[in-house]
Amino acid sequence: MGDFDGAAARARAGLVREIEESGVWADDARWRDAFARVPRHLFVPYYFVGVPGGHERLWREDPDPGRRARWLRGAYA
């Protein structure tokens, strides 16, 4: 598993853990299973965040590793 794949798996596990701790899946564990299996970042190729003076696009293919890491964190936020 590459660095990116490992980071994505950790982010997905963190999201699942956070939602699970909230108790919202208590009535239907199928949601937990779906969130645990489906890589969310595949459905978020890019998004925009507000920055002073405008917006910044964050996306997986960004050549800057710091912005790629921010994109991944945001995809699982």
C-alpha positions as CSV (number, residue, x, y, z in Angstrom):
1,M,0.0,0.0,0.0
2,G,1.5,3.3,-1.1
3,D,1.7,6.4,1.1
4,F,-1.4,7.9,-0.5
5,D,-3.4,4.7,-0.2
6,G,-2.4,4.4,3.5
7,A,-3.3,8.0,4.2
8,A,-6.7,7.5,2.5
9,A,-7.4,4.3,4.5
10,R,-6.5,6.1,7.8
11,A,-8.7,9.1,6.9
12,R,-11.6,6.8,6.0
13,A,-11.2,4.8,9.3
14,G,-11.1,8.1,11.2
15,L,-14.3,9.2,9.6
16,V,-16.0,5.9,10.4
17,R,-14.8,6.0,14.0
18,E,-16.0,9.6,14.5
19,I,-19.5,8.9,13.1
20,E,-19.7,5.6,15.0
21,E,-18.8,7.4,18.3
22,S,-21.7,9.8,17.7
23,G,-24.1,6.9,17.9
24,V,-26.0,7.7,14.7
25,W,-25.5,4.2,13.3
26,A,-26.9,2.4,16.3
27,D,-30.1,1.4,14.4
28,D,-28.5,0.4,11.1
29,A,-25.0,-1.0,10.9
30,R,-25.3,-1.2,7.1
31,W,-24.3,2.5,7.0
32,R,-21.2,1.9,8.9
33,D,-20.2,-1.0,6.6
34,A,-20.8,1.2,3.5
35,F,-18.7,4.1,4.9
36,A,-15.9,1.6,5.9
37,R,-15.8,0.0,2.4
38,V,-16.3,2.9,0.0
39,P,-13.3,5.2,-0.5
40,R,-15.0,8.7,-0.3
41,H,-12.1,10.5,-2.0
42,L,-12.9,8.8,-5.3
43,F,-16.1,10.9,-5.4
44,V,-14.4,14.2,-4.5
45,P,-11.9,14.9,-7.3
46,Y,-11.6,18.5,-6.2
47,Y,-13.3,21.2,-4.1
48,F,-12.8,24.9,-3.3
49,V,-12.0,26.5,0.0
50,G,-12.1,30.2,0.9
51,V,-8.8,32.0,1.3
52,P,-8.1,35.7,1.8
53,G,-9.0,37.4,-1.4
54,G,-10.9,34.5,-3.0
55,H,-10.9,30.7,-3.3
56,E,-8.3,28.0,-3.6
57,R,-8.9,24.7,-5.5
58,L,-7.8,21.6,-3.7
59,W,-7.5,18.4,-5.8
60,R,-5.8,15.0,-5.8
61,E,-3.6,15.7,-8.8
62,D,-2.1,18.9,-7.3
63,P,1.7,18.8,-7.7
64,D,2.1,20.3,-4.2
65,P,2.1,17.5,-1.6
66,G,0.8,19.8,1.1
67,R,-2.2,20.8,-0.9
68,R,-2.9,17.2,-1.8
69,A,-2.8,16.3,1.9
70,R,-5.3,19.1,2.7
71,W,-7.5,17.9,-0.1
72,L,-7.5,14.3,1.3
73,R,-8.3,15.6,4.9
74,G,-11.1,17.7,3.5
75,A,-12.6,14.7,1.5
76,Y,-13.0,12.9,4.8
77,A,-14.1,15.8,6.9
